[in-house]
Amino acid sequence: MTYKGKKVFVVMPAFNAEKTLEKTFLDLPGGMFDSVILVDDASADKTVQVAERLRLTVVKHDKNRGYGGNQKTCYQTALKMGADIMVMVHPDHQYDPKFIPELIEPIVNGEYSAVFGSRLAVRKNALAGGMPKWKFIFNIILTRIGNFFLGTALTEFHSGFRAYGKEVFKQIDIERNSDNFVFDTQIIVQLTDKKIAIKEIPITTRYFKEASQIGLGPSIVYGLGILYNIFLYKLKLKKF
């Protein structure tokens, strides 16, 4: 099955997603994708069993590789299976899969090869969805800094709801990226370096107990990692 002649794969980087995986899967729009790949990052719960019951393609890490390392396996697996378009959907049910058609349409039409869902394109949506105010302010500040130094005009640097055309991975080397959360920002730097335009669409999200969230302390470390990578790139100390 293809969507408008393109093989669309949903990839799910998973860690302890037993309670939310099925809800996320059932919300995926029908007729839009060829396969769903779940990469389990050594979960301590029954994420793998739920995924197998749902008949997803499951790849298991024996050891936890981190969010970035998980994504590397997601995209490598999808490309090996012949994907033309890859949509990353977190299985914690925070990002709403109903936006997948809007997310992939610019790629299907050949207008863009990278499309991000932005929680901050319409800022009231983020707060209405329950985003903590400190996280809301933190995201805005880091995004402004990133835009200033990279010359971009993104409304959000930190979205985990993204779609890529396969050609992106012929132009950037994700294996050089971190295995941690800063992976997402490094991809933005790589896309900017290769002059690959990023399209954003406004999305809504939901924040609740079972949804994955980074606490204040790890968020500060994450933010410093973002600034460090951006400065390295601007100072030409790291090649992307």
Secondary structure, DSSP 8 states (H G I E B T S, - for coil): --BTTB-EEEEEEESS-TTTHHHHHHTS-TTS-SEEEEEE-S-SSSHHHHHHHTT-EEEE-SS--HHHHHHHHHHHHHHHTT-SEEEE--TTS-B-GGGHHHHHHHHHTTS-SEEEEESSTTHHHHHHTT--HHHHHHHHHHHHHHHHHHT---S-S--S-EEEETTHHHHS-GGGS-SSTTHHHHHHHHHHHTT---EEEE--B---TTS----HHHHHHHHHHHHHHHHHHHTT-S--
